[in-house]
């Protein structure tokens, strides 16, 4: 199997400081230094093997002053703010978007392909920013977001909207991922979670601003203008980040420390080279395999013969075949494997990836149709529903900086992760009792706060578990692998939720509707605005609410089944102390870092 470092370009002249560092490490080894396995993971950070993109970002951060470092963080923070605000606005409108095409039931389906594609593409983005550079990847992701938003604003059916969302989601996840990598480039392991936590705090504001903005757009204009407005805002806030990177590049070139490309290829040679390096075959086998396997669960309601429909059976079989073909391709034929399996041999990395994937699978089982449930069953407005739903993210974002400070001074992240298990059990478990029409909304908010507590801690500590187990060269691809597991977990959650919704809700609705309204079942099922149009307390509205409560309860029960598996995955982590690790090994990143 090819090593990730095999993709590097020919070695440049070695700087004297690098030679000195290597001699120092050899000298330490000669004196028989021995560190316990649970405290010191295997580190093989060799400047000789760093790819061009990593060398370039280290050259760029070298010319930065502390003031530029602060300015860059502020600019990245503003990009994250606008991105999270858009997510909040979009999340509040998506049920109305699918309903505008009379396809409210496809709410989960529109997310499955986008989620898988976004996660899979992060591994390609990791190679792009390691080979070419951070700013090149950043600008390309902005381009995808721009195209996706334009298509969303002009979509005329659910198929076009799904395609637009897929493009947008790849760009959105890629943008957030590159920001994560840039923050890792400019911080030490000990301080990294503080900046990660601070960078998530825009959600504290967007929790309240997003639903209200969405309500204003929906009431006074339409959802299309929401996408158009935020497209302009996103571009305006992204440009300064690129400008600073390009200015810093010119400064590094002038000082002679910026590494130029070591190979010049023709267009055909470059196409062949990157086709192999990005393992395009493996990427498409993964995307189509998971998509075809998971989509039938939410499409089966629309199939003429249900699970017996030919194309439903064909999609499932073809999905399994493509995933099997992916495994064979990666093991026997791929020159550069798409998934870096060498990382998954490390129990800490594997456990962290699994925690992230299983956590998202659990969350999206019960979260996918939660927004619709709040508006229909509890008669909440767009704004209030958004507040309840986003209290989950509000809590995780509020805790982020404090988690980072705790890790800075304690150094450990494994045992704080264990302490979150009661919050996970209570947050999801109590939803089984309280997700009914007669429950007070305050109890639902309480559960959201519990869920935000454990998920916020696990998302940060799992990332740190991975980054403390790899070198600076390997951070981008290892975090991309982490994101892939999260996306596949989320897609599985969407598929489970979509399967439960399309197989249970119509059946329960038909059984509970009065005899004289049963012929309206399809119309009611397909449009949230129709569901809310019936008076509260009427027989039809009660039937709709009872059908919602039944399917939602089953979604929550399914979601809680994944929580014990998360605990088992945390047990796999080594008890690494990042504070002691950096005292021994020095900072993981080079240049001006905090």
C-alpha positions in Angstrom: 0.0 0.0 0.0 1.4 3.4 -0.9 2.4 5.7 1.9 1.0 9.2 1.9 4.5 10.5 1.7 5.1 8.8 -1.6 3.1 11.5 -3.2 5.7 14.2 -2.5 7.8 15.9 -5.1 11.7 15.4 -5.3 13.5 16.5 -2.2 14.9 20.1 -2.1 18.1 21.2 -0.4 17.9 20.5 3.4 18.0 23.6 5.6 20.7 23.6 8.3 18.0 23.8 11.1 16.4 20.7 9.8 19.7 18.9 9.9 20.3 20.1 13.4 16.9 18.9 14.5 17.5 15.4 12.9 20.8 15.2 14.7 19.2 16.1 18.0 16.5 13.4 17.6 19.2 10.8 16.7 21.2 11.9 19.8 18.1 11.5 22.0 17.5 8.1 20.6 21.1 7.2 21.3 20.6 8.0 24.9 17.8 5.4 25.2 14.9 7.8 25.8 11.8 5.7 26.3 8.3 7.1 26.6 5.2 5.1 27.5 3.1 4.2 24.5 -0.1 5.7 25.9 1.6 9.1 26.3 3.7 9.3 23.1 2.2 8.2 19.8 4.6 7.3 17.0 5.6 10.6 15.3 7.6 10.6 12.1 7.6 14.3 11.1 10.3 14.7 8.5 10.7 18.0 6.7 12.2 16.0 3.8 8.9 14.3 3.1 6.5 17.3 3.4 4.4 18.0 0.3 4.6 21.3 -1.5 1.3 22.7 0.0 2.5 22.0 3.6 5.9 23.6 2.9 4.2 26.6 1.4 1.8 27.3 4.3 4.8 27.0 6.7 6.7 29.5 4.6 3.6 31.8 4.6 3.1 31.6 8.4 6.9 32.3 8.8 6.5 35.8 7.4 3.4 36.5 9.5 3.7 38.7 12.6 1.5 38.1 15.6 -0.7 40.9 14.4 -1.3 39.2 11.0 -2.0 36.0 12.9 -4.8 37.8 14.9 -6.1 39.4 11.7 -6.3 36.1 9.9 -8.2 34.5 12.8 -10.7 37.4 12.8 -11.2 37.1 9.1 -11.7 33.3 9.3 -14.1 33.9 12.2 -16.2 36.2 10.0 -16.2 33.6 7.2 -17.4 31.0 9.7 -20.0 33.4 11.0 -21.6 34.1 7.6 -21.4 30.4 6.7 -23.1 29.3 10.0 -25.7 32.1 9.6 -26.5 30.7 6.1 -26.8 27.2 7.6 -29.3 28.5 10.2 -31.4 30.3 7.6 -31.3 27.4 5.2 -32.2 24.9 7.9 -35.3 27.0 8.8 -36.4 27.1 5.2 -35.7 23.7 3.8 -39.0 22.1 4.8 -40.8 24.9 2.8 -38.5 24.5 -0.1 -39.2 20.8 -0.6 -42.9 21.5 0.2 -43.0 24.1 -2.6 -42.3 21.2 -5.0 -45.0 19.1 -3.1 -42.2 16.7 -2.0 -41.9 17.4 1.8 -41.1 13.7 2.4 -37.9 13.9 0.3 -36.4 16.3 2.9 -34.0 13.5 4.0 -33.3 12.3 0.4 -32.0 15.7 -0.8 -29.4 15.5 2.0 -28.1 11.9 1.5 -26.1 12.3 -1.7 -24.9 15.8 -0.7 -23.6 14.5 2.7 -21.8 11.5 1.2 -20.3 13.6 -1.6 -19.2 16.3 0.8 -17.4 13.8 3.1 -15.8 11.8 0.3 -14.5 14.9 -1.4 -12.7 16.1 1.7 -10.1 13.5 1.1 -9.6 14.9 -2.4 -9.5 18.4 -0.9 -6.9 17.3 1.6 -4.6 16.2 -1.3 -5.3 19.4 -3.2 -4.3 21.7 -0.3 -1.3 19.5 0.5 -0.1 19.4 -3.1 -1.1 22.9 -4.3 -1.8 25.0 -1.2 -4.4 26.2 1.3 -5.6 29.3 -0.6 -6.0 27.4 -3.9 -8.4 25.0 -2.2 -10.1 27.8 -0.3 -10.9 29.6 -3.6 -12.1 26.5 -5.3 -14.5 25.7 -2.5 -15.9 29.2 -2.7 -16.5 28.7 -6.4 -18.5 25.5 -5.6 -20.5 27.4 -3.0 -21.2 30.1 -5.5 -22.4 27.8 -8.2 -24.6 25.8 -5.8 -26.2 28.9 -4.4 -27.0 30.2 -7.8 -28.6 26.9 -8.7 -30.6 26.8 -5.5 -31.9 30.3 -6.1 -33.1 29.3 -9.6 -34.2 25.7 -8.9 -37.6 24.8 -10.4 -38.0 21.2 -9.1 -36.7 19.0 -6.3 -34.2 17.2 -8.6 -32.5 20.5 -9.5 -32.5 21.6 -5.9 -30.9 18.3 -4.8 -28.2 18.7 -7.4 -27.6 22.3 -6.3 -27.5 21.3 -2.6 -24.9 18.6 -3.4 -22.6 21.2 -5.1 -23.2 23.7 -2.4 -22.6 21.1 0.4 -19.3 20.0 -1.0 -18.2 23.6 -1.1 -19.6 24.3 2.4 -17.9 21.3 4.0 -14.7 22.0 2.1 -14.7 25.6 3.2 -15.2 24.7 6.8 -12.6 21.9 6.5 -9.9 24.2 5.1 -10.6 26.7 7.8 -10.0 23.9 10.3 -6.7 23.0 8.7 -5.6 26.7 8.6 -6.4 27.0 12.3 -4.3 23.8 12.9 -1.5 25.4 10.8 -1.3 28.4 13.1 -1.7 26.8 16.5 0.1 24.4 18.8 -1.6 21.2 19.9 -2.0 22.6 23.4 -3.9 25.7 22.2 -5.6 24.3 19.2 -8.9 23.4 20.8 -9.2 27.0 22.2 -9.3 28.4 18.6 -11.4 25.6 17.4 -13.9 26.3 20.2 -13.8 30.1 19.5 -14.3 29.5 15.8 -17.6 27.7 16.6 -19.0 30.5 18.7 -20.7 32.3 15.8 -23.5 29.7 16.3 -24.4 31.5 19.6 -25.5 34.5 17.5 -26.8 32.6 14.4 -29.0 30.4 16.7 -31.2 33.5 17.2 -30.5 35.5 14.1 -30.9 32.7 11.5 -34.5 31.6 12.1 -35.7 35.3 12.4 -34.0 36.2 9.1 -35.4 33.0 7.5 -38.9 34.0 8.7 -38.5 37.5 7.3 -37.4 36.2 3.9 -40.2 33.6 3.7 -42.9 36.1 4.8 -41.8 39.2 2.9 -39.9 37.9 -0.1 -39.1 34.2 -0.8 -36.5 31.5 -0.2 -34.8 32.3 -3.5 -33.7 35.8 -2.4 -32.3 34.3 0.8 -29.8 32.3 -1.2 -29.0 35.2 -3.5 -28.4 37.6 -0.6 -26.1 35.2 1.2 -24.2 34.4 -1.9 -23.0 38.0 -2.1 -22.3 38.2 1.6 -20.2 35.0 1.6 -18.1 36.1 -1.3 -17.4 39.5 0.3 -16.2 37.9 3.5 -14.0 35.3 1.8 -12.0 37.6 -0.4 -9.9 39.2 2.4 -8.7 35.8 3.5 -7.4 35.0 0.0 -5.9 38.5 -0.3 -3.8 38.0 2.9 -2.6 34.6 1.7 -1.6 35.9 -1.7 0.1 38.9 -0.1 2.0 36.7 2.3 3.0 34.4 -0.6 4.6 37.4 -2.4 6.4 38.3 0.8 7.7 34.8 1.3 8.8 34.6 -2.4 10.7 37.9 -2.0 12.5 36.5 1.1 13.4 33.3 -0.8 11.7 30.9 1.5 8.7 30.0 -0.6 9.1 26.6 -2.3 8.2 26.7 -6.0 6.7 23.8 -7.8 9.4 21.2 -8.3 7.9 19.7 -11.5 6.5 21.3 -14.6 4.1 19.0 -16.5 2.0 19.4 -19.7 -1.8 19.5 -19.4 -2.0 15.8 -20.3 0.7 14.8 -17.9 -1.0 16.7 -15.1 -4.3 15.2 -15.9 -2.9 11.7 -15.7 -0.9 12.5 -12.6 -3.8 13.9 -10.6 -6.2 11.3 -11.8 -3.9 8.8 -10.1 -3.1 10.9 -7.1 -6.7 11.7 -6.3 -7.8 8.1 -7.0 -10.8 9.3 -9.1 -12.0 5.7 -9.6 -12.0 5.0 -5.8 -13.8 8.3 -5.2 -16.6 7.6 -7.6 -17.0 4.0 -6.4 -17.4 5.3 -2.8 -19.9 8.1 -3.7 -22.1 6.0 -6.0 -21.9 2.9 -3.8 -23.1 4.6 -0.6 -25.6 6.7 -2.4 -27.3 3.8 -4.2 -27.3 1.7 -1.0 -28.9 4.4 1.2 -31.3 6.3 -1.2 -33.9 3.5 -1.5 -34.8 3.8 2.2 -36.3 7.2 1.6 -37.4 6.7 -2.0 -39.4 3.5 -1.4 -42.7 5.4 -0.7 -42.6 6.8 -4.2 -41.9 3.5 -5.8 -45.0 1.9 -7.4 -44.5 -1.5 -5.7 -42.6 -0.5 -2.6 -39.6 -2.7 -1.8 -40.6 -5.0 -4.6 -40.1 -2.3 -7.3 -37.3 -3.3 -9.7 -35.3 -0.1 -9.5 -35.3 -0.1 -5.7 -33.9 -3.7 -5.6 -31.4 -2.8 -8.4 -30.2 0.3 -6.5 -29.5 -1.7 -3.3 -27.7 -4.5 -5.2 -25.7 -2.1 -7.3 -24.7 -0.2 -4.2 -23.4 -3.3 -2.5 -21.5 -4.3 -5.7 -19.9 -0.9 -6.1 -18.7 -0.9 -2.4 -17.3 -4.4 -2.8 -15.6 -3.2 -6.0 -14.2 -0.2 -4.1 -12.6 -2.6 -1.5 -11.1 -4.7 -4.3 -9.9 -1.7 -6.2 -8.2 -0.2 -3.1 -6.5 -3.4 -2.1 -5.3 -4.7 -5.4 -5.3 -2.1 -8.1 -5.2 1.5 -6.8 -1.6 3.0 -7.2 -2.5 5.6 -4.6 -5.3 4.4 -2.3 -8.1 6.9 -1.8 -8.6 6.1 1.9 -5.4 6.1 3.9 -5.9 2.8 5.6 -2.6 3.1 7.5 -4.2 5.6 9.8 -7.0 3.2 10.7 -4.4 0.8 12.1 -4.0 3.3 15.0 -6.6 2.5 17.6 -6.9 6.2 18.6 -7.5 7.4 15.1 -10.0 4.6 14.3 -11.8 5.1 17.6 -12.1 8.9 17.0 -13.4 8.4 13.5 -16.0 5.9 14.7 -17.2 8.1 17.5 -17.8 11.0 15.0 -19.6 8.7 12.6 -21.8 7.0 15.1 -22.6 10.3 16.9 -23.9 11.8 13.7 -25.8 8.6 12.8 -27.5 8.8 16.1 -28.3 12.5 15.9 -29.7 12.5 12.3 -31.9 9.6 13.1 -34.1 11.8 15.3 -33.1 15.3 14.0 -33.9 15.1 10.3 -37.7 15.8 10.6 -37.5 17.5 14.0 -38.0 21.0 12.5 -41.2 19.9 10.8 -42.4 18.2 14.0 -42.0 21.4 16.0 -44.0 23.5 13.6 -46.8 21.0 13.0 -47.3 19.3 16.3 -46.4 22.1 18.7 -47.6 24.9 16.3 -44.3 26.9 16.6 -43.4 29.6 14.2 -40.4 29.4 11.9 -38.4 31.6 14.3 -39.4 29.7 17.5 -38.8 26.3 15.9 -35.4 27.4 14.9 -34.6 28.6 18.4 -35.6 25.2 19.9 -33.7 23.2 17.2 -30.6 25.4 17.4 -30.3 25.3 21.2 -28.4 22.0 20.4 -25.7 23.9 18.5 -25.9 26.9 20.9 -24.8 24.7 23.9 -22.0 22.9 21.9 -20.7 26.3 20.7 -20.9 27.9 24.1 -18.8 25.1 25.7 -16.2 25.0 22.9 -13.8 27.7 24.2 -14.0 26.3 27.8 -13.2 22.8 26.6 -10.2 24.2 24.8 -9.0 26.0 28.0 -9.5 22.8 30.0 -7.4 20.8 27.5 -4.7 23.5 27.5 -4.2 23.2 31.3 -5.0 19.6 31.8 -3.5 18.2 28.6 -5.8 15.2 28.5 -9.0 14.7 26.4 -9.9 11.0 26.9 -11.5 11.2 30.4 -13.4 14.4 29.8 -15.0 12.5 26.9 -16.1 9.7 29.2 -17.8 12.3 31.5 -20.2 13.2 28.7 -21.9 9.8 28.6 -24.7 10.7 31.1 -25.5 13.8 29.0 -25.8 11.6 25.9 -28.0 9.0 27.6 -30.3 11.7 29.1 -30.4 13.9 26.0 -31.6 11.2 23.7 -33.3 8.9 26.2 -35.6 11.6 27.6 -36.7 12.5 24.0 -38.5 9.1 23.9 -40.8 10.4 26.7 -41.1 14.0 25.7 -41.6 13.8 21.9 -45.4 13.9 22.1 -48.0 16.5 21.4 -48.8 17.1 25.0 -45.2 17.6 26.2 -44.0 21.1 27.1 -41.6 22.6 24.7 -39.3 23.5 27.6 -38.5 19.8 28.1 -37.5 19.5 24.4 -35.1 22.5 24.9 -33.6 20.8 27.9 -32.9 17.6 25.9 -31.4 19.7 23.1 -29.0 21.3 25.7 -28.0 17.9 26.9 -27.4 16.7 23.4 -25.4 19.8 22.6 -23.2 19.2 25.6 -22.0 15.7 24.8 -21.7 16.3 21.0 -19.8 19.5 21.4 -17.2 17.8 23.6 -16.9 14.7 21.5 -16.5 16.6 18.2 -13.6 18.6 19.6 -11.8 15.9 21.6 -12.1 13.4 18.8 -10.3 15.8 16.4 -7.6 16.4 18.9 -7.2 12.6 19.4 -6.4 12.3 15.7 -4.2 15.4 15.4 -2.1 14.3 18.4 -1.4 11.0 16.7 -0.1 12.3 13.4 2.5 14.8 12.0 1.8 18.2 10.5 2.2 16.7 7.1 -0.6 14.2 7.9 -3.1 16.6 9.6 -5.1 17.5 6.5 -5.6 13.9 5.2 -6.3 12.5 8.7 -9.0 15.2 9.5 -10.5 14.6 6.0 -10.8 10.9 7.0 -12.4 12.0 10.2 -14.9 14.1 8.2 -15.6 11.2 5.8 -16.7 9.0 8.8 -18.9 11.9 10.0 -20.5 12.3 6.6 -21.1 8.6 6.1 -22.6 8.5 9.6 -24.8 11.5 8.9 -25.9 9.9 5.6 -26.8 6.7 7.4 -28.8 8.7 9.9 -30.6 10.5 7.1 -31.3 7.2 5.4 -32.7 5.6 8.6 -34.8 8.7 9.3 -36.0 8.8 5.7 -36.8 5.1 5.8 -38.8 5.3 9.0 -40.6 8.4 7.7 -41.6 7.1 4.3 -42.6 3.6 5.7 -44.4 4.6 8.9 -45.8 8.1 8.6 -48.1 7.6 5.6 -49.4 4.4 7.0 -50.0 5.9 10.5 -51.6 9.0 8.9 -53.9 7.0 6.7 -55.0 4.9 9.7 -55.7 7.9 11.9 -57.4 10.2 9.4 -61.2 10.4 9.5 -62.9 8.3 6.8 -64.0 11.4 4.8 -60.4 12.7 4.7 -58.5 9.6 3.8 -58.4 10.6 0.2 -56.4 13.7 1.2 -53.5 11.6 2.7 -51.1 12.1 -0.2 -51.6 15.8 -0.3 -51.1 16.2 3.4 -48.0 13.9 3.4 -46.3 16.0 0.7 -46.7 19.5 2.0 -46.0 20.9 5.5 -48.1 24.0 4.8 -51.1 21.8 4.1 -50.5 20.0 7.4 -50.5 23.3 9.3 -53.5 24.6 7.5 -56.0 22.4 9.5 -57.2 24.0 12.7 -55.6 22.9 16.0 -57.9 20.5 17.8 -59.7 19.3 14.6 -59.8 15.5 13.9 -57.5 15.9 10.9 -54.9 18.0 12.8 -55.0 15.5 15.7 -54.5 12.6 13.2 -51.5 14.4 11.7 -50.0 15.1 15.2 -50.5 11.6 16.4 -48.8 10.2 13.2 -45.9 12.6 13.7 -45.5 11.6 17.4 -45.5 7.9 16.5 -42.8 8.0 13.9 -40.7 10.5 15.9 -40.7 8.3 18.9 -39.4 5.4 16.8 -36.7 7.6 15.3 -35.5 8.5 18.8 -35.4 4.9 20.0 -33.3 4.0 16.9 -30.9 6.9 17.6 -30.2 6.0 21.2 -29.1 2.5 20.2 -25.8 4.1 18.8 -24.8 5.8 22.1 -23.3 2.7 23.8 -21.2 2.1 20.6 -19.7 5.6 21.0 -18.6 4.7 24.5 -16.8 1.6 23.2 -15.0 3.7 20.6 -13.8 6.2 23.2 -12.3 3.3 25.2 -10.1 2.6 22.1 -8.3 6.0 22.5 -4.8 6.2 23.9 -4.5 8.4 27.0 -2.3 11.0 25.2 -1.4 14.2 27.2 -0.9 16.9 24.6 0.7 19.2 27.1 3.5 16.7 28.0 3.8 15.6 24.4 4.7 19.1 23.2 7.0 19.7 26.1 9.0 16.7 24.9 8.7 17.0 21.1 8.2 20.7 20.5 5.4 22.3 18.5 3.9 20.3 15.8 3.7 23.1 13.3 6.3 25.6 12.1 6.3 29.3 11.4 4.5 31.9 13.5 2.0 29.9 15.6 0.1 30.4 18.9 
